[in-house]
Amino acid sequence: MEKRAEILSGKVFAKAIKEEVAEDVKKLKEEHGINPCLVVVRVGEDTASEVYVNSKVKTAEELGIISEHKHLSEETSQEDLLAVVEELNKRDDVDGILVQLPLPKQINEKVILEKINPEKDVDGFHPVNVGRLSQGQEALTPCTPAGVIDMLKRANIEISGKNAVVVGRSNIVGKPMAMLLLHENATVTICHSRTKDLAGVCSNADILVAAVGVTGIITDNHIKEGAIVVDVGMNRLTDIEEAKGFFGEDKLAKRLKTIEKRGSTLVGDVNQKAAMEKGSYFTPVPGGVGLLTVAMLMKNTIKAARMRRLK
Ligand code: NDP
């Protein structure tokens, strides 16, 4: 089958979002004397968290947003972390607070996330923001699903009236993704680990969003001809034979080399070969949705600054 889907490049869309944010930061400073500020709190030594936090802080600085990185020790108690959040809640110069997950086991994530002032909750995980999103009110919304909607709109993809299927129902991606698609007037179905006949449900989707965390769970059988396929998953593929059925000929050699060299290659939940052959649009991994998340965090920081300081 010939290659058909158009690639939705996270790099291109993230660049556009960041340019708009930088422009908005300038305006906030010049017109209102506001210097937006994002504080990222990291607890412990999780390597992936360190990479994510550094990238968030660096991007903020690039766009003219003041950023602080508070790094606390692995042994930090829940009480001490609550005190840090409380202090940031009180600081008028702080617009966005992000506590990087996962947290060490002595700390209850839910308790911490609920302590963050909803007006500064740039991750959009606080129940107040979840409730506002659900009611269609102005809210700070989780960055990854918000990024997907932003990307579809920038690509002039019509959402209204489409059948959208979201695979995954986490609070971070699946549920807010479904809610945002609903607000855009899609007819939304949510699938999860107990869904019977996943392929049957997915193959009815005009817009298919995979947010599962299982390599290649979405195959040829799950993709409707001409579907828009959005891959949120981030997984490591290690098996050479599996890789051979995963990528089109144009990508395979490079990916096999990466596996040989590093032992694995980054992939999503969607079989790329199938999405390229059957879909009309596809967000690849890497290079798709992942790049939008940090850009949307910056957008949320500016939104938080405007909502709180200019009300
Ligand atoms: P979770 O593990 O919290 O949720 C996974 C969801 O997938 C659950 O709802 C689960 O169902 C469902 N699921 C698991 N197995 C199956 C199956 N066999 N069939 C159907 N559904 C299944 O993950 P997240 O939502 O946090 O993340 C999902 C993926 O997205 C991960 O790969 C993650 O790394 C990636 N991610 C990427 C981001 C980005 O910036 N690109 C940001 C955030 C996440 P159930 O509820 O029944 O258990």
py3Dmol code that shows the C-alpha trace and the ligand (Angstrom):
import py3Dmol

protein = """\
ATOM      1  CA  MET A   1       0.000   0.000   0.000  1.00  0.00           C
ATOM      2  CA  GLU A   2       1.258   3.479  -0.737  1.00  0.00           C
ATOM      3  CA  LYS A   3       2.115   6.013   1.927  1.00  0.00           C
ATOM      4  CA  ARG A   4      -0.755   8.412   2.371  1.00  0.00           C
ATOM      5  CA  ALA A   5      -1.260  10.089   5.744  1.00  0.00           C
ATOM      6  CA  GLU A   6      -0.098  13.637   6.180  1.00  0.00           C
ATOM      7  CA  ILE A   7       2.222  14.054   9.134  1.00  0.00           C
ATOM      8  CA  LEU A   8       1.115  16.524  11.795  1.00  0.00           C
ATOM      9  CA  SER A   9       4.456  17.834  13.006  1.00  0.00           C
ATOM     10  CA  GLY A  10       4.606  18.675  16.698  1.00  0.00           C
ATOM     11  CA  LYS A  11       7.735  20.674  16.009  1.00  0.00           C
ATOM     12  CA  VAL A  12       5.967  23.063  13.638  1.00  0.00           C
ATOM     13  CA  PHE A  13       2.907  23.522  15.872  1.00  0.00           C
ATOM     14  CA  ALA A  14       4.947  23.870  19.086  1.00  0.00           C
ATOM     15  CA  LYS A  15       7.047  26.575  17.410  1.00  0.00           C
ATOM     16  CA  ALA A  16       3.921  28.504  16.447  1.00  0.00           C
ATOM     17  CA  ILE A  17       2.494  28.255  19.990  1.00  0.00           C
ATOM     18  CA  LYS A  18       5.785  29.365  21.540  1.00  0.00           C
ATOM     19  CA  GLU A  19       6.042  32.363  19.210  1.00  0.00           C
ATOM     20  CA  GLU A  20       2.548  33.456  20.232  1.00  0.00           C
ATOM     21  CA  VAL A  21       3.366  33.000  23.923  1.00  0.00           C
ATOM     22  CA  ALA A  22       6.561  35.061  23.604  1.00  0.00           C
ATOM     23  CA  GLU A  23       4.523  37.822  21.952  1.00  0.00           C
ATOM     24  CA  ASP A  24       1.938  37.648  24.738  1.00  0.00           C
ATOM     25  CA  VAL A  25       4.628  37.786  27.434  1.00  0.00           C
ATOM     26  CA  LYS A  26       5.905  41.003  25.857  1.00  0.00           C
ATOM     27  CA  LYS A  27       2.404  42.469  25.845  1.00  0.00           C
ATOM     28  CA  LEU A  28       1.804  41.550  29.487  1.00  0.00           C
ATOM     29  CA  LYS A  29       5.040  43.284  30.436  1.00  0.00           C
ATOM     30  CA  GLU A  30       4.592  46.376  28.290  1.00  0.00           C
ATOM     31  CA  GLU A  31       0.879  46.958  28.725  1.00  0.00           C
ATOM     32  CA  HIS A  32       0.298  45.737  32.274  1.00  0.00           C
ATOM     33  CA  GLY A  33       3.713  45.607  33.962  1.00  0.00           C
ATOM     34  CA  ILE A  34       3.216  41.867  34.590  1.00  0.00           C
ATOM     35  CA  ASN A  35       6.236  39.557  34.539  1.00  0.00           C
ATOM     36  CA  PRO A  36       4.722  36.051  34.317  1.00  0.00           C
ATOM     37  CA  CYS A  37       6.410  33.519  36.568  1.00  0.00           C
ATOM     38  CA  LEU A  38       6.335  29.717  36.603  1.00  0.00           C
ATOM     39  CA  VAL A  39       7.666  27.638  39.496  1.00  0.00           C
ATOM     40  CA  VAL A  40       8.402  23.955  38.950  1.00  0.00           C
ATOM     41  CA  VAL A  41       8.827  21.806  42.050  1.00  0.00           C
ATOM     42  CA  ARG A  42      10.702  18.529  41.765  1.00  0.00           C
ATOM     43  CA  VAL A  43      11.093  16.051  44.613  1.00  0.00           C
ATOM     44  CA  GLY A  44      13.748  13.338  44.504  1.00  0.00           C
ATOM     45  CA  GLU A  45      16.053  12.043  41.808  1.00  0.00           C
ATOM     46  CA  ASP A  46      13.824  10.538  39.105  1.00  0.00           C
ATOM     47  CA  THR A  47      15.910  10.881  35.920  1.00  0.00           C
ATOM     48  CA  ALA A  48      12.988  11.330  33.522  1.00  0.00           C
ATOM     49  CA  SER A  49      11.521  14.039  35.802  1.00  0.00           C
ATOM     50  CA  GLU A  50      14.833  15.885  35.779  1.00  0.00           C
ATOM     51  CA  VAL A  51      14.834  15.935  31.951  1.00  0.00           C
ATOM     52  CA  TYR A  52      11.204  17.128  31.808  1.00  0.00           C
ATOM     53  CA  VAL A  53      11.729  19.837  34.435  1.00  0.00           C
ATOM     54  CA  ASN A  54      14.897  21.154  32.779  1.00  0.00           C
ATOM     55  CA  SER A  55      13.087  21.378  29.469  1.00  0.00           C
ATOM     56  CA  LYS A  56      10.165  23.271  31.071  1.00  0.00           C
ATOM     57  CA  VAL A  57      12.448  25.748  32.845  1.00  0.00           C
ATOM     58  CA  LYS A  58      14.563  26.287  29.717  1.00  0.00           C
ATOM     59  CA  THR A  59      11.526  26.852  27.480  1.00  0.00           C
ATOM     60  CA  ALA A  60      10.037  29.333  29.964  1.00  0.00           C
ATOM     61  CA  GLU A  61      13.275  31.327  29.979  1.00  0.00           C
ATOM     62  CA  GLU A  62      13.426  31.323  26.178  1.00  0.00           C
ATOM     63  CA  LEU A  63       9.962  32.861  26.030  1.00  0.00           C
ATOM     64  CA  GLY A  64      10.651  35.556  28.624  1.00  0.00           C
ATOM     65  CA  ILE A  65       8.741  33.829  31.446  1.00  0.00           C
ATOM     66  CA  ILE A  66      10.479  33.991  34.806  1.00  0.00           C
ATOM     67  CA  SER A  67      11.051  30.434  35.984  1.00  0.00           C
ATOM     68  CA  GLU A  68      12.164  28.895  39.237  1.00  0.00           C
ATOM     69  CA  HIS A  69      13.144  25.299  39.803  1.00  0.00           C
ATOM     70  CA  LYS A  70      12.721  24.126  43.388  1.00  0.00           C
ATOM     71  CA  HIS A  71      14.475  20.807  43.847  1.00  0.00           C
ATOM     72  CA  LEU A  72      13.702  19.041  47.122  1.00  0.00           C
ATOM     73  CA  SER A  73      15.352  15.918  48.505  1.00  0.00           C
ATOM     74  CA  GLU A  74      13.965  12.392  48.058  1.00  0.00           C
ATOM     75  CA  GLU A  75      13.220  12.304  51.828  1.00  0.00           C
ATOM     76  CA  THR A  76      10.976  15.406  51.783  1.00  0.00           C
ATOM     77  CA  SER A  77       7.869  14.805  53.902  1.00  0.00           C
ATOM     78  CA  GLN A  78       4.341  15.471  52.704  1.00  0.00           C
ATOM     79  CA  GLU A  79       4.065  18.245  55.299  1.00  0.00           C
ATOM     80  CA  ASP A  80       7.194  19.976  54.036  1.00  0.00           C
ATOM     81  CA  LEU A  81       6.015  19.793  50.422  1.00  0.00           C
ATOM     82  CA  LEU A  82       2.595  21.149  51.445  1.00  0.00           C
ATOM     83  CA  ALA A  83       4.384  24.064  53.121  1.00  0.00           C
ATOM     84  CA  VAL A  84       6.323  24.785  49.907  1.00  0.00           C
ATOM     85  CA  VAL A  85       3.095  24.762  47.866  1.00  0.00           C
ATOM     86  CA  GLU A  86       1.382  26.981  50.450  1.00  0.00           C
ATOM     87  CA  GLU A  87       4.207  29.519  50.255  1.00  0.00           C
ATOM     88  CA  LEU A  88       3.959  29.562  46.436  1.00  0.00           C
ATOM     89  CA  ASN A  89       0.176  29.958  46.654  1.00  0.00           C
ATOM     90  CA  LYS A  90       0.715  33.081  48.754  1.00  0.00           C
ATOM     91  CA  ARG A  91       3.378  34.681  46.534  1.00  0.00           C
ATOM     92  CA  ASP A  92       1.708  37.273  44.307  1.00  0.00           C
ATOM     93  CA  ASP A  93       4.552  37.169  41.759  1.00  0.00           C
ATOM     94  CA  VAL A  94       3.980  33.442  41.062  1.00  0.00           C
ATOM     95  CA  ASP A  95       1.460  32.713  38.283  1.00  0.00           C
ATOM     96  CA  GLY A  96       1.983  29.009  37.717  1.00  0.00           C
ATOM     97  CA  ILE A  97       2.859  26.166  40.103  1.00  0.00           C
ATOM     98  CA  LEU A  98       3.736  22.747  38.755  1.00  0.00           C
ATOM     99  CA  VAL A  99       4.646  19.833  41.008  1.00  0.00           C
ATOM    100  CA  GLN A 100       6.395  17.296  38.804  1.00  0.00           C
ATOM    101  CA  LEU A 101       5.000  13.748  39.080  1.00  0.00           C
ATOM    102  CA  PRO A 102       5.710  11.064  40.170  1.00  0.00           C
ATOM    103  CA  LEU A 103       6.361  11.938  43.808  1.00  0.00           C
ATOM    104  CA  PRO A 104       8.236   9.726  46.307  1.00  0.00           C
ATOM    105  CA  LYS A 105       6.056   7.119  47.982  1.00  0.00           C
ATOM    106  CA  GLN A 106       5.739   8.909  51.365  1.00  0.00           C
ATOM    107  CA  ILE A 107       3.830  11.714  49.623  1.00  0.00           C
ATOM    108  CA  ASN A 108       0.188  11.440  48.549  1.00  0.00           C
ATOM    109  CA  GLU A 109      -0.054  13.011  45.081  1.00  0.00           C
ATOM    110  CA  LYS A 110      -3.739  13.797  45.456  1.00  0.00           C
ATOM    111  CA  VAL A 111      -3.213  15.775  48.665  1.00  0.00           C
ATOM    112  CA  ILE A 112      -0.474  17.871  47.061  1.00  0.00           C
ATOM    113  CA  LEU A 113      -2.339  18.548  43.816  1.00  0.00           C
ATOM    114  CA  GLU A 114      -5.428  19.637  45.749  1.00  0.00           C
ATOM    115  CA  LYS A 115      -3.364  22.092  47.772  1.00  0.00           C
ATOM    116  CA  ILE A 116      -2.276  24.071  44.691  1.00  0.00           C
ATOM    117  CA  ASN A 117      -4.330  27.233  44.214  1.00  0.00           C
ATOM    118  CA  PRO A 118      -6.574  26.346  41.218  1.00  0.00           C
ATOM    119  CA  GLU A 119      -5.777  29.781  39.726  1.00  0.00           C
ATOM    120  CA  LYS A 120      -2.098  28.754  39.561  1.00  0.00           C
ATOM    121  CA  ASP A 121      -2.664  25.098  38.613  1.00  0.00           C
ATOM    122  CA  VAL A 122      -0.981  25.175  35.186  1.00  0.00           C
ATOM    123  CA  ASP A 123      -1.138  21.371  34.873  1.00  0.00           C
ATOM    124  CA  GLY A 124      -4.943  21.567  35.142  1.00  0.00           C
ATOM    125  CA  PHE A 125      -5.142  18.607  37.545  1.00  0.00           C
ATOM    126  CA  HIS A 126      -6.939  20.336  40.476  1.00  0.00           C
ATOM    127  CA  PRO A 127     -10.553  19.135  40.946  1.00  0.00           C
ATOM    128  CA  VAL A 128     -11.773  22.726  40.560  1.00  0.00           C
ATOM    129  CA  ASN A 129     -10.230  22.944  37.090  1.00  0.00           C
ATOM    130  CA  VAL A 130     -11.460  19.439  36.224  1.00  0.00           C
ATOM    131  CA  GLY A 131     -14.973  20.493  37.263  1.00  0.00           C
ATOM    132  CA  ARG A 132     -14.775  23.736  35.306  1.00  0.00           C
ATOM    133  CA  LEU A 133     -13.569  21.858  32.229  1.00  0.00           C
ATOM    134  CA  SER A 134     -16.419  19.398  32.603  1.00  0.00           C
ATOM    135  CA  GLN A 135     -18.947  22.246  32.779  1.00  0.00           C
ATOM    136  CA  GLY A 136     -17.392  24.005  29.791  1.00  0.00           C
ATOM    137  CA  GLN A 137     -16.252  26.967  31.900  1.00  0.00           C
ATOM    138  CA  GLU A 138     -12.996  28.870  31.461  1.00  0.00           C
ATOM    139  CA  ALA A 139     -10.355  26.615  33.075  1.00  0.00           C
ATOM    140  CA  LEU A 140      -6.712  25.675  33.103  1.00  0.00           C
ATOM    141  CA  THR A 141      -6.758  22.409  31.126  1.00  0.00           C
ATOM    142  CA  PRO A 142      -4.197  19.573  31.084  1.00  0.00           C
ATOM    143  CA  CYS A 143      -1.430  20.406  28.617  1.00  0.00           C
ATOM    144  CA  THR A 144      -1.262  17.231  26.510  1.00  0.00           C
ATOM    145  CA  PRO A 145      -4.940  16.978  25.519  1.00  0.00           C
ATOM    146  CA  ALA A 146      -5.169  20.768  25.153  1.00  0.00           C
ATOM    147  CA  GLY A 147      -2.188  20.513  22.799  1.00  0.00           C
ATOM    148  CA  VAL A 148      -3.958  17.898  20.681  1.00  0.00           C
ATOM    149  CA  ILE A 149      -7.006  20.150  20.214  1.00  0.00           C
ATOM    150  CA  ASP A 150      -4.790  23.146  19.480  1.00  0.00           C
ATOM    151  CA  MET A 151      -2.935  21.138  16.834  1.00  0.00           C
ATOM    152  CA  LEU A 152      -6.105  19.845  15.143  1.00  0.00           C
ATOM    153  CA  LYS A 153      -7.448  23.397  14.948  1.00  0.00           C
ATOM    154  CA  ARG A 154      -4.212  24.824  13.554  1.00  0.00           C
ATOM    155  CA  ALA A 155      -4.259  22.081  10.913  1.00  0.00           C
ATOM    156  CA  ASN A 156      -7.833  23.166  10.029  1.00  0.00           C
ATOM    157  CA  ILE A 157      -9.192  19.725  10.842  1.00  0.00           C
ATOM    158  CA  GLU A 158     -12.931  19.816  11.443  1.00  0.00           C
ATOM    159  CA  ILE A 159     -13.855  18.207  14.782  1.00  0.00           C
ATOM    160  CA  SER A 160     -17.549  19.042  14.985  1.00  0.00           C
ATOM    161  CA  GLY A 161     -19.813  16.119  14.139  1.00  0.00           C
ATOM    162  CA  LYS A 162     -16.945  13.642  13.825  1.00  0.00           C
ATOM    163  CA  ASN A 163     -16.857  10.300  15.615  1.00  0.00           C
ATOM    164  CA  ALA A 164     -13.936  10.579  18.045  1.00  0.00           C
ATOM    165  CA  VAL A 165     -12.628   7.581  19.943  1.00  0.00           C
ATOM    166  CA  VAL A 166     -10.193   8.072  22.839  1.00  0.00           C
ATOM    167  CA  VAL A 167      -8.365   4.971  24.025  1.00  0.00           C
ATOM    168  CA  GLY A 168      -7.341   5.526  27.662  1.00  0.00           C
ATOM    169  CA  ARG A 169      -9.243   7.121  30.547  1.00  0.00           C
ATOM    170  CA  SER A 170      -6.553   8.592  32.794  1.00  0.00           C
ATOM    171  CA  ASN A 171      -7.136  11.907  34.547  1.00  0.00           C
ATOM    172  CA  ILE A 172      -4.071  13.326  32.832  1.00  0.00           C
ATOM    173  CA  VAL A 173      -4.836  12.469  29.214  1.00  0.00           C
ATOM    174  CA  GLY A 174      -7.834  10.270  28.343  1.00  0.00           C
ATOM    175  CA  LYS A 175     -10.656  11.903  30.314  1.00  0.00           C
ATOM    176  CA  PRO A 176      -9.742  15.559  29.621  1.00  0.00           C
ATOM    177  CA  MET A 177      -9.094  14.612  25.977  1.00  0.00           C
ATOM    178  CA  ALA A 178     -12.602  13.191  25.682  1.00  0.00           C
ATOM    179  CA  MET A 179     -14.098  16.242  27.401  1.00  0.00           C
ATOM    180  CA  LEU A 180     -12.283  18.680  25.118  1.00  0.00           C
ATOM    181  CA  LEU A 181     -13.397  16.750  22.010  1.00  0.00           C
ATOM    182  CA  LEU A 182     -16.954  16.807  23.342  1.00  0.00           C
ATOM    183  CA  HIS A 183     -16.773  20.592  23.766  1.00  0.00           C
ATOM    184  CA  GLU A 184     -15.697  20.762  20.128  1.00  0.00           C
ATOM    185  CA  ASN A 185     -18.925  18.898  19.284  1.00  0.00           C
ATOM    186  CA  ALA A 186     -17.419  15.534  18.395  1.00  0.00           C
ATOM    187  CA  THR A 187     -19.399  12.391  19.206  1.00  0.00           C
ATOM    188  CA  VAL A 188     -17.060  10.848  21.750  1.00  0.00           C
ATOM    189  CA  THR A 189     -16.436   7.262  22.842  1.00  0.00           C
ATOM    190  CA  ILE A 190     -13.914   6.381  25.562  1.00  0.00           C
ATOM    191  CA  CYS A 191     -12.207   2.974  25.548  1.00  0.00           C
ATOM    192  CA  HIS A 192     -10.172   1.353  28.321  1.00  0.00           C
ATOM    193  CA  SER A 193      -8.758  -1.961  29.452  1.00  0.00           C
ATOM    194  CA  ARG A 194     -12.231  -3.521  29.873  1.00  0.00           C
ATOM    195  CA  THR A 195     -13.501  -2.449  26.460  1.00  0.00           C
ATOM    196  CA  LYS A 196     -14.752  -5.414  24.476  1.00  0.00           C
ATOM    197  CA  ASP A 197     -13.823  -5.399  20.774  1.00  0.00           C
ATOM    198  CA  LEU A 198     -11.404  -2.461  20.867  1.00  0.00           C
ATOM    199  CA  ALA A 199     -10.741  -2.807  17.129  1.00  0.00           C
ATOM    200  CA  GLY A 200     -14.455  -2.741  16.343  1.00  0.00           C
ATOM    201  CA  VAL A 201     -14.999   0.498  18.304  1.00  0.00           C
ATOM    202  CA  CYS A 202     -11.836   2.191  17.050  1.00  0.00           C
ATOM    203  CA  SER A 203     -12.479   1.338  13.421  1.00  0.00           C
ATOM    204  CA  ASN A 204     -15.545   3.581  13.582  1.00  0.00           C
ATOM    205  CA  ALA A 205     -13.439   6.610  14.542  1.00  0.00           C
ATOM    206  CA  ASP A 206     -12.944   9.598  12.283  1.00  0.00           C
ATOM    207  CA  ILE A 207     -10.573  10.900  14.947  1.00  0.00           C
ATOM    208  CA  LEU A 208      -8.703   8.240  16.914  1.00  0.00           C
ATOM    209  CA  VAL A 209      -6.627   9.263  19.947  1.00  0.00           C
ATOM    210  CA  ALA A 210      -4.450   6.595  21.558  1.00  0.00           C
ATOM    211  CA  ALA A 211      -3.277   7.306  25.122  1.00  0.00           C
ATOM    212  CA  VAL A 212      -2.601   3.858  26.515  1.00  0.00           C
ATOM    213  CA  GLY A 213       1.097   3.186  27.020  1.00  0.00           C
ATOM    214  CA  VAL A 214       1.146  -0.115  25.098  1.00  0.00           C
ATOM    215  CA  THR A 215       3.422  -0.349  22.070  1.00  0.00           C
ATOM    216  CA  GLY A 216       1.479  -0.735  18.843  1.00  0.00           C
ATOM    217  CA  ILE A 217      -1.856  -1.604  20.469  1.00  0.00           C
ATOM    218  CA  ILE A 218      -3.501   0.289  17.594  1.00  0.00           C
ATOM    219  CA  THR A 219      -3.052  -1.712  14.400  1.00  0.00           C
ATOM    220  CA  ASP A 220      -4.404  -1.813  10.886  1.00  0.00           C
ATOM    221  CA  ASN A 221      -7.638  -3.372  12.218  1.00  0.00           C
ATOM    222  CA  HIS A 222      -8.304  -0.398  14.495  1.00  0.00           C
ATOM    223  CA  ILE A 223      -7.934   2.345  11.893  1.00  0.00           C
ATOM    224  CA  LYS A 224     -10.740   3.467   9.637  1.00  0.00           C
ATOM    225  CA  GLU A 225      -9.742   4.420   6.092  1.00  0.00           C
ATOM    226  CA  GLY A 226      -8.984   8.177   6.127  1.00  0.00           C
ATOM    227  CA  ALA A 227      -9.015   8.522   9.941  1.00  0.00           C
ATOM    228  CA  ILE A 228      -7.090  11.212  11.793  1.00  0.00           C
ATOM    229  CA  VAL A 229      -4.789   9.258  14.075  1.00  0.00           C
ATOM    230  CA  VAL A 230      -3.315  10.961  17.142  1.00  0.00           C
ATOM    231  CA  ASP A 231      -0.691   8.994  19.048  1.00  0.00           C
ATOM    232  CA  VAL A 232      -0.085  10.191  22.611  1.00  0.00           C
ATOM    233  CA  GLY A 233       1.667   7.031  23.859  1.00  0.00           C
ATOM    234  CA  MET A 234       5.352   6.959  24.705  1.00  0.00           C
ATOM    235  CA  ASN A 235       6.913   3.519  24.854  1.00  0.00           C
ATOM    236  CA  ARG A 236      10.225   1.792  24.196  1.00  0.00           C
ATOM    237  CA  LEU A 237      10.387  -0.753  21.405  1.00  0.00           C
ATOM    238  CA  THR A 238      13.265  -3.206  21.798  1.00  0.00           C
ATOM    239  CA  ASP A 239      12.392  -6.109  19.525  1.00  0.00           C
ATOM    240  CA  ILE A 240      13.884  -6.050  16.018  1.00  0.00           C
ATOM    241  CA  GLU A 241      11.240  -8.412  14.568  1.00  0.00           C
ATOM    242  CA  GLU A 242       8.426  -6.282  16.038  1.00  0.00           C
ATOM    243  CA  ALA A 243      10.071  -3.169  14.611  1.00  0.00           C
ATOM    244  CA  LYS A 244      10.007  -4.680  11.128  1.00  0.00           C
ATOM    245  CA  GLY A 245       6.200  -4.732  11.198  1.00  0.00           C
ATOM    246  CA  PHE A 246       5.950  -1.339  12.888  1.00  0.00           C
ATOM    247  CA  PHE A 247       7.574   1.143  10.510  1.00  0.00           C
ATOM    248  CA  GLY A 248       7.258   1.884   6.825  1.00  0.00           C
ATOM    249  CA  GLU A 249      10.283   1.236   4.605  1.00  0.00           C
ATOM    250  CA  ASP A 250      11.309   4.900   4.712  1.00  0.00           C
ATOM    251  CA  LYS A 251      11.777   4.830   8.505  1.00  0.00           C
ATOM    252  CA  LEU A 252      12.719   1.238   9.223  1.00  0.00           C
ATOM    253  CA  ALA A 253      16.482   1.285   8.600  1.00  0.00           C
ATOM    254  CA  LYS A 254      17.032   4.278  10.881  1.00  0.00           C
ATOM    255  CA  ARG A 255      14.933   2.763  13.668  1.00  0.00           C
ATOM    256  CA  LEU A 256      16.683  -0.603  13.448  1.00  0.00           C
ATOM    257  CA  LYS A 257      19.998   1.207  13.781  1.00  0.00           C
ATOM    258  CA  THR A 258      18.740   3.010  16.902  1.00  0.00           C
ATOM    259  CA  ILE A 259      17.680  -0.299  18.483  1.00  0.00           C
ATOM    260  CA  GLU A 260      21.057  -1.831  17.672  1.00  0.00           C
ATOM    261  CA  LYS A 261      22.909   1.161  19.096  1.00  0.00           C
ATOM    262  CA  ARG A 262      20.809   2.027  22.156  1.00  0.00           C
ATOM    263  CA  GLY A 263      18.805  -1.136  22.781  1.00  0.00           C
ATOM    264  CA  SER A 264      15.459   0.538  22.089  1.00  0.00           C
ATOM    265  CA  THR A 265      13.651   3.189  20.086  1.00  0.00           C
ATOM    266  CA  LEU A 266      10.865   5.561  21.196  1.00  0.00           C
ATOM    267  CA  VAL A 267       7.458   4.648  19.790  1.00  0.00           C
ATOM    268  CA  GLY A 268       3.810   5.327  20.519  1.00  0.00           C
ATOM    269  CA  ASP A 269       0.699   3.192  20.861  1.00  0.00           C
ATOM    270  CA  VAL A 270       0.004   3.189  17.141  1.00  0.00           C
ATOM    271  CA  ASN A 271       1.578   0.958  14.513  1.00  0.00           C
ATOM    272  CA  GLN A 272       3.151   3.664  12.343  1.00  0.00           C
ATOM    273  CA  LYS A 273       3.049   1.657   9.139  1.00  0.00           C
ATOM    274  CA  ALA A 274      -0.703   1.078   9.518  1.00  0.00           C
ATOM    275  CA  ALA A 275      -1.420   4.726  10.402  1.00  0.00           C
ATOM    276  CA  MET A 276       0.571   5.992   7.424  1.00  0.00           C
ATOM    277  CA  GLU A 277      -1.168   3.602   5.053  1.00  0.00           C
ATOM    278  CA  LYS A 278      -4.745   4.007   6.248  1.00  0.00           C
ATOM    279  CA  GLY A 279      -4.947   7.375   8.017  1.00  0.00           C
ATOM    280  CA  SER A 280      -5.382  10.810   6.475  1.00  0.00           C
ATOM    281  CA  TYR A 281      -3.341  12.546   9.211  1.00  0.00           C
ATOM    282  CA  PHE A 282      -0.947  11.075  11.744  1.00  0.00           C
ATOM    283  CA  THR A 283       1.063  12.405  14.698  1.00  0.00           C
ATOM    284  CA  PRO A 284       4.250  10.315  14.853  1.00  0.00           C
ATOM    285  CA  VAL A 285       6.221   9.394  17.968  1.00  0.00           C
ATOM    286  CA  PRO A 286       8.619  11.054  18.418  1.00  0.00           C
ATOM    287  CA  GLY A 287       7.928  14.383  16.732  1.00  0.00           C
ATOM    288  CA  GLY A 288       4.188  14.632  17.364  1.00  0.00           C
ATOM    289  CA  VAL A 289       2.117  15.311  20.463  1.00  0.00           C
ATOM    290  CA  GLY A 290       5.043  15.120  22.911  1.00  0.00           C
ATOM    291  CA  LEU A 291       6.505  18.378  21.655  1.00  0.00           C
ATOM    292  CA  LEU A 292       3.247  20.235  22.222  1.00  0.00           C
ATOM    293  CA  THR A 293       2.968  19.507  25.935  1.00  0.00           C
ATOM    294  CA  VAL A 294       5.691  21.919  27.077  1.00  0.00           C
ATOM    295  CA  ALA A 295       4.492  24.613  24.669  1.00  0.00           C
ATOM    296  CA  MET A 296       0.978  24.308  26.107  1.00  0.00           C
ATOM    297  CA  LEU A 297       2.366  24.586  29.640  1.00  0.00           C
ATOM    298  CA  MET A 298       3.767  27.979  28.672  1.00  0.00           C
ATOM    299  CA  LYS A 299       0.418  28.941  27.191  1.00  0.00           C
ATOM    300  CA  ASN A 300      -1.308  27.889  30.425  1.00  0.00           C
ATOM    301  CA  THR A 301       1.140  29.990  32.470  1.00  0.00           C
ATOM    302  CA  ILE A 302       0.217  33.101  30.496  1.00  0.00           C
ATOM    303  CA  LYS A 303      -3.466  32.213  30.713  1.00  0.00           C
ATOM    304  CA  ALA A 304      -3.121  31.832  34.511  1.00  0.00           C
ATOM    305  CA  ALA A 305      -1.363  35.198  34.747  1.00  0.00           C
ATOM    306  CA  ARG A 306      -4.106  36.916  32.738  1.00  0.00           C
ATOM    307  CA  MET A 307      -6.970  35.218  34.588  1.00  0.00           C
ATOM    308  CA  ARG A 308      -5.616  35.967  38.054  1.00  0.00           C
ATOM    309  CA  ARG A 309      -4.050  39.374  37.590  1.00  0.00           C
ATOM    310  CA  LEU A 310      -6.346  41.021  35.049  1.00  0.00           C
ATOM    311  CA  LYS A 311      -9.730  39.960  36.380  1.00  0.00           C
TER     312      LYS A 311
END
"""
ligand_1 = """\
48
NDP
P -2.260 5.568 32.338
O -1.480 4.325 32.564
O -2.642 6.431 33.481
O -3.612 5.184 31.549
C -3.598 4.262 30.522
C -5.004 4.016 30.058
O -4.960 3.023 29.022
C -5.928 3.478 31.136
O -7.167 4.160 31.094
C -6.092 2.014 30.792
O -7.369 1.481 31.079
C -5.929 2.036 29.292
N -5.476 0.723 28.814
C -4.449 -0.017 29.282
N -4.354 -1.182 28.608
C -5.352 -1.157 27.689
C -5.788 -2.084 26.705
N -5.172 -3.252 26.526
N -6.840 -1.742 25.952
C -7.462 -0.552 26.116
N -7.090 0.358 27.035
C -6.055 0.052 27.817
O -1.430 6.404 31.264
P -1.467 7.960 30.861
O -2.835 8.346 30.437
O -0.771 8.779 31.878
O -0.515 7.927 29.582
C -0.843 7.163 28.441
C 0.335 7.170 27.491
O 0.577 8.519 27.077
C 1.658 6.702 28.109
O 2.422 6.037 27.133
C 2.360 7.987 28.498
O 3.756 7.848 28.531
C 1.912 8.884 27.382
N 1.911 10.307 27.736
C 2.457 11.168 26.825
C 2.467 12.504 27.066
C 3.039 13.409 26.041
O 3.382 14.534 26.336
N 3.142 12.935 24.797
C 1.947 13.073 28.311
C 1.310 12.106 29.161
C 1.319 10.768 28.876
P -7.922 1.291 32.599
O -8.339 2.654 33.041
O -9.059 0.358 32.430
O -6.793 0.739 33.392
"""
view = py3Dmol.view(width=600, height=400)
view.addModel(protein, "pdb")
view.setStyle({"model": 0}, {"cartoon": {"style": "trace"}})
view.addModel(ligand_1, "xyz")
view.setStyle({"model": 1}, {"stick": {}})
view.zoomTo()
view.show()
